[in-house]
Amino acid sequence: MRGILRTLCTSQEKGTPKTAAQAAEFVADHGLRGDAHAGPWHRQVSLLDCADFAAMQQQLPEISPGAFGENLTVEGLDCSSFGLGTRLRLGARAELRISQLGKVCHSRCAIYHQTGDCIMPRLGLFARVLTGGSVAIGDPVEVVELVARERFQVVVLTVSDRCAAGSAEDTAGPAAAAAIEQALGAHTYRVEVVPDETDTIAERLKHYCDGHSIDLVLTVGGTGFSPRDVTPEATRPLLERLTPGLDEAMRAASLRSLPQALLSRGVSGIRGSTLAVNLPGSREAATENLSAILPALSHGLKKLRGDPTDCATPARHDEE
C-alpha cells in the first residue's frame, strides 16, 4: 500500500500548535529534528489521516496543518486499519513503527470547546522512528508491514534478576509469546526482561497498561515464595478489577501435575482496558498456566474492547 505525505509540521514547545514545513529530517529513536515531542520515548511522531483532518476542517475552515499537534498527515492509506507494530516507510529510507493508537486528553483544547470534538484522542497515531532520513511534502508513504488493528496486542514481561543481568537465557517469555500468538493470532508488541524489583515491575506494567492500546500484559516469573519473588506485590496495587477465576484456573491446572502449584501467588486483573496476568517463571509452568485460561481469554479481551456479545453465548469457532 502506498500513499503520499501531504503535510509536515513541527513545534519547538509542547502544548502549542505545530507549524508547517516543506521538508524535515527523521532521527532514529528520537523523532523529527527540532520538534518538541522528539525524544527517547514511544510517542516520537504523531500522524493523522488526511481524510480525518479534512472532515474537521469542514467544521472549522480556519484550522491549518498542525492544529491538532500532529506532525504528519498522509493521503491514500487507510490509517484506521493500522495496529501497533505497523511499519511505514517515508521518502527514500525513513521508517516509523506505530507505537500507540489515540491519546488521552487531560485537558480540553480550544478546538474541542468549539466543536465538541478533537480527533487526536480518537484517530491520532503515534510512532517511533526506526530509521532516520530526510522527507518532504509529496514523498511516498509505503506500508512495509501491516499489523491489522483487529489483532490482539500482547506484551510479555519476564521478571528475573538472572535474565536481566544476562547470566541466564529467557526461554519462558518467548514461549508464552509464541503460545498466545498461535492460539489467538495475537501480535506480540514487545518481550521485555526486568529484574525482580517491585518499583521496576510496577513502572513497566503501568507504562504498557496506560495509553499504549495493549490488550494483554503477561508477566513471567516472580510469583513464588522466594524473598525476591515480588511480582504479585508489584501488580496488585495497579489493578482496578481483579479476575480471580483466571488465577484459580491456572493453579488448578498446575496442581494436577505438581503439588507445589499451591505455592504460586500470581494474580490477575484489569487496569483500564488492559488485562494483566502473572505467570510462573519456568517455561513449562508458564505455558501450562496460559493454556488453562486460553479458552476464555479471547472472549474476555473482546469484552475489554467493547464487544457487546453475551458472555453466556458459546463462541463459534469461525469467530475466533
C-alpha positions, 0 to 999 in steps of 0.5 A: 500500500502506498500513499503520499505525505501531504503535510509536515509540521513541527513545534519547538514547545509542547502544548502549542500548535505545530507549524508547517514545513516543506521538508524535515529530517527523521532521527532514529529513536528520537523523532523529527529534528527540532520538534518538541515531542522528539525524544527517547520515548514511544510517542516520537511522531504523531500522524493523522489521516488526511481524510480525518483532518479534512472532515474537521476542517469542514467544521472549522475552515480556519484550522491549518496543518498542525492544529491538532499537534500532529506532525504528519498527515498522509493521503491514500492509506487507510490509517484506521486499519493500522495496529501497533507494530505497523511499519511505514516507510517515508521518502527514500529510507525513513521508517516509523513503527506505530507505537500507540493508537489515540491519546488521552486528553487531560485537558480540553483544547480550544478546538474541542470547546468549539466543536465538541470534538478533537480527533487526536484522542480518537484517530491520532497515531503515534510512532517511533522512528526506526530509521532516520532520513530526510522527507518532504511534502509529496514523498511516498508513504509505503506500508512495509508491514501491516499489523491489522488493528483487529489483532490482539496486542500482547506484551510479555514481561519476564521478571528475573534478576538472572535474565536481566543481568544476562547470566541466564537465557529467557526461554519462558517469555518467548514461549508464552509469546509464541503460545498466545500468538498461535492460539489467538493470532495475537501480535506480540508488541514487545518481550521485555526482561526486568529484574525482580524489583517491585518499583521496576515491575510496577513502572513497566506494567503501568507504562504498557497498561496506560495509553499504549492500546495493549490488550494483554500484559503477561508477566513471567516469573516472580510469583513464588515464595522466594524473598525476591519473588515480588511480582504479585506485590508489584501488580496488585496495587495497579489493578482496578478489577481483579479476575480471580477465576483466571488465577484459580484456573491456572493453579488448578491446572498446575496442581494436577501435575505438581503439588507445589502449584499451591505455592504460586501467588500470581494474580490477575486483573484489569487496569483500564482496558488492559488485562494483566496476568502473572505467570510462573517463571519456568517455561513449562509452568508458564505455558501450562498456566496460559493454556488453562485460561486460553479458552476464555481469554479471547472472549474476555479481551473482546469484552475489554474492547467493547464487544457487546456479545453475551458472555453466556453465548458459546463462541463459534469457532469461525469467530475466533 
